[in-house]
């Protein structure tokens, strides 16, 4: 299993710069805000809750989550270092 994890890290490292360029541009952030987050969190309240974000990467989604639920406690887990 250790070699599989290492292969995943290498693969992600190889594509990270392209992924990073497009994930944080204004169009992508607006898209996530309007078509993902607004729909996903509609009617929910995670304030005061413990939340785990798996595959959190750089934590952008965690920050977006906390902007909606500032009293939530969030822990992020990712394969990257």
C-alpha positions as CSV (number, residue, x, y, z in Angstrom):
1,X,0.0,0.0,0.0
2,X,2.9,2.4,0.7
3,X,4.0,2.3,-3.0
4,X,0.4,3.1,-4.1
5,X,0.3,6.2,-1.9
6,X,3.7,7.2,-3.2
7,X,2.5,6.8,-6.8
8,X,-0.5,9.0,-6.0
9,X,1.7,11.7,-4.5
10,X,4.0,11.7,-7.6
11,X,1.0,11.8,-9.9
12,X,-0.6,14.7,-8.1
13,X,2.8,16.5,-7.9
14,X,3.1,16.2,-11.7
15,X,-0.3,17.9,-12.4
16,X,-0.4,20.3,-9.5
17,X,0.8,23.4,-11.3
18,X,-1.8,23.2,-14.1
19,X,-4.5,22.3,-11.6
20,X,-3.6,25.2,-9.3
21,X,-3.6,27.7,-12.2
22,X,-7.2,26.9,-13.1
23,X,-8.6,26.1,-9.7
24,X,-8.1,29.6,-8.3
25,X,-9.0,31.8,-11.3
26,X,-12.0,34.1,-10.9
27,X,-14.2,32.1,-13.2
28,X,-13.6,28.8,-11.3
29,X,-14.1,30.4,-7.9
30,X,-17.4,32.1,-9.0
31,X,-18.6,28.8,-10.5
32,X,-18.0,26.9,-7.3
33,X,-19.6,29.6,-5.3
34,X,-22.8,29.8,-7.4
35,X,-23.3,26.2,-8.6
36,X,-21.7,24.1,-5.9
37,X,-21.5,25.8,-2.5
38,X,-24.8,27.6,-2.6
39,X,-26.6,24.4,-3.6
40,X,-24.7,22.1,-1.4
41,X,-25.1,24.1,1.8
42,X,-28.6,25.4,1.3
43,X,-30.7,24.9,4.4
44,X,-27.8,23.4,6.4
45,X,-26.2,24.7,9.6
46,X,-22.8,23.3,10.6
47,X,-22.1,25.9,13.2
48,X,-20.9,24.2,16.4
49,X,-20.2,21.0,14.6
50,X,-17.0,19.0,14.0
51,X,-16.4,18.5,10.2
52,X,-13.7,16.5,8.4
53,X,-12.7,17.5,4.8
54,X,-11.1,14.6,3.0
55,X,-8.7,15.4,0.1
56,X,-8.7,19.1,1.2
57,X,-5.6,20.1,-0.8
58,X,-4.7,23.7,-0.1
59,X,-7.8,24.2,2.1
60,X,-9.7,26.5,-0.2
61,X,-13.0,24.6,0.2
62,X,-12.4,24.6,4.0
63,X,-12.1,28.4,3.9
64,X,-15.3,28.7,1.8
65,X,-17.0,26.4,4.3
66,X,-15.9,28.4,7.3
67,X,-17.1,31.7,5.7
68,X,-20.6,30.2,5.8
69,X,-20.3,28.4,9.1
70,X,-17.7,30.4,11.2
71,X,-18.5,28.4,14.4
72,X,-17.8,25.0,12.8
73,X,-14.6,23.2,13.7
74,X,-13.0,21.7,10.6
75,X,-10.1,19.3,10.1
76,X,-8.6,18.7,6.7
77,X,-6.9,15.6,5.5
78,X,-4.9,15.3,2.3
79,X,-2.3,13.1,0.7
80,X,0.0,16.1,-0.1
81,X,2.4,17.4,2.5
